[in-house]
Amino acid sequence: MYTDRKKRVWPLILCLLLAAVLAALLCMRTAGASKRDIAEEAAQALRRAIEQSAVQCYAVEGMYPPALEYLEENYGLQINREDFYVVYDVFASNLPPQVRVVAKP
């Protein structure tokens, strides 16, 4: 009778252990995804800030800034270059610049 109980308990223990391992893996995956989501949101916020500063410069001076440094020096824009790559492409002073921001790995 005691061995019959043992035979019924082991599958239950193994199922519970497997469920715990799967839950832990799911939590770890969710945490990694959250960090990526936060980095992507921060990159988008920085891109919007750069674009808004460029539009403000256009409204005040009648031209889009020739370089990103111009916005930093004259409009108080701050860029975290340790965490982001920023590409600021200007075609002409009367056209808005193309801005791309990517979080560094």
Secondary structure, 3 states (H helix, E strand, C coil): CHHHHHHHHHHHHHHHHHHHHHHHHHHHHHHHHHHHHHHHHHHHHHHHHHHHHHHHHHHHHCCCCCCHHHHHHHHCCCCCCCCEEEEEECCCCCCCCEEEEEECC
